[in-house]
Amino acid sequence: MGALLSNFRNTFIVSSILAIALIAWSALAGGGAGVTWVTVTTWLHVFFGILWIGLLYYFNFVQIRTMPKIPDELKPAIGKFIAPEALFWFRWGAMGTLVTGLLVAMGNGYLIEAMSLGATEGFASGKNILIGLGMWLAIIMFINVWFVIWPNQKIALGLVEAPAEAKPKAARTAMLFSRTNLLLSLPMLVAMSGAQGFY
Ligand code: HEM
């Protein structure tokens, strides 16, 4: 067991096998909406959402707040090793969340209704308005990740060529947009999960 748990990849593979076994068991048990590609994609969507927002919360709850207290000689460990790895899972978690979210909305047949915030159906469905709001908030957050936070982090962390004086400005821009995503995250989650629970 110790050998398994000390290996990240193998632990993740076993966790995936257990999840697939539960999906298979649910499919055999039947009942309810059943196991379809849409319900499996919804599960994948929540997984990617946790990966993404979990790392957003790591940056905001832990890294950004702790950085000023870290002695200068230790700071490169964060900038050179931890942050680039965290940013890799962060941006691809965001991509996985967006793609699976759009697929689920399409598979459930309300993509246009939700994206138009209910306008295409005369604002008849509160559920579609709420999920649409959640989707738009999360899409704004996705745009912030891929088009503002990541390009600025690349400059701040020295992953691309840039004049030294550009780094502090890039780091501040990335921080402010990361905070913006923290601000949007709770209403986004209420809309996203409320559309399932409130209606
Ligand atoms: C990036 C853009 C996103 C899009 C387009 C999107 C889209 C959707 C859609 C369409 C649903 C409804 C699924 C259904 O009808 O059963 C949904 C549910 C959900 N989403 Fe998102 N979403 C996004 C981001 C996120 C993020 C960042 C999270 C964070 C964890 C998240 C968490 C959830 C949860 C927990 C549910 C409820 C699942 C359920 O109860 O079945 N979503 N999302």
Residues whose N, C-alpha, C, O or C-beta is under 5 A from the ligand:
A	BS01	HEM	T42 V46 G49 I50 I53 A94 T97 L98 G101 L102 V104 A105 N108 M135 A138 I139 F142 M192 S193 Q196
